[in-house]
Amino acid sequence: MFIIGLTGGIASGKSTVAGILKDLGAIIIDTDRVAREVVAPGQPAYREIVAAFGPRVLRPDGQLDRPILARIIFNDAAARELLNAITHPRIRERVQERLAGLRRADPEAIVVIEAPLLFEAGMEGMVDAVWAVTAPAPVRLKRLMVRDELSLAEAESRLRAQGEEAARLRRATRVIPTGGDLEATRASVRAAWQELQRHLAGDPASGGAL
């Protein structure tokens, strides 16, 4: 089994790239969905979050109010670190469980762990290659403002909260640009996928980064 860690800053285009990889045959583990599972009512992380942040982060139905929690953590580094300390170990554990199941079911699979905070969550050691998705900051700002209905100041704050883009790209084994149109992104992802396939098939001409 070959495992790709797919990472990138907020609004960089990770979900688009993950969707293309899924169409090409990869199995996707979306850590945002895993995160929702580990903070569901009744889970240990849920209880710890409510104890740490209080009832203000709950909706009337008892679910976490994610927009309110997001506003808190994107404007308070200490709160963000606390939330990560609660959730990251549970996310890692659940991802490891899924990888173990996939390894038994399909040892030849190519698995993509879509993780915005791959390095911060300590999951780099779980993968065979790191593909970082990137787009120019103005493009990401526009996407974020439209997608999440944020002001420019709010969008800029969230971009800053996710750390330095250059440092993330330096640690990646491959960079996937998404600043152009969708077809250009598809072409980049297909080229990376084909090179990986040649490498896994033992093609000696498939040099370069994975």
Secondary structure, 3 states (H helix, E strand, C coil): CEEEEEEECCCCCHHHHHHHHHHHCCEEEEHHHHHHHHCCCCCHHHHHHHHHHCHHHECCCCCECHHHHHHHHHCCHHHHHHHHHHHHHHHHHHHHHHHHHHHHHCCCCEEEEECCCCCCCCCHHHCCEEEEEECCHHHHHHHHHHHHCCCHHHHHHHHHHCCCHHHHHHHCCEEEECCCCHHHHHHHHHHHHHHHHHHHCCCCCCCCCC
